[in-house]
Amino acid sequence: MTIFERSSGGVQATTAGRHFLRTARSILEQMDSLVDSTHHAGCGEAGRLSVGFYHIDLSREFTGNAGGLPKAVLSNDICLKKVRGCV
C-alpha cells in the first residue's frame, strides 16, 4: 500500500495516506488525553466528589449537656465520626 507519492513537485499523500494521517493524528490526541488523565488521577485531581450539607434547626430545645448543644448537633457529630471511622 502506498501512502505517499513522490514527484518532481514534492511529496503528496495518497487517499490511503490521508486516511492514515487522520487516524494517526486521532490516536496521538487520544494518547495525549490518556497521559493527562492518568497524571491527574495519580495526583488525586480526578474523580468524583459529592458534597452535601445538613441543616440543623437551632430553635430546638437545648439538652443541658455537652456544653448546651442542641440534640441535633450531638447526633450529627456522632454520625460524622462514624463516617470518618472515629467511633
Secondary structure, 3 states (H helix, E strand, C coil): CCCEEEECCEEEECHHHHHHHHHHHHHHHHHHHHHHHHHHHHCCCCCCCCCCCCCCCCCCCECCCCCCCEHHHHHHHHHHHHHHCCC
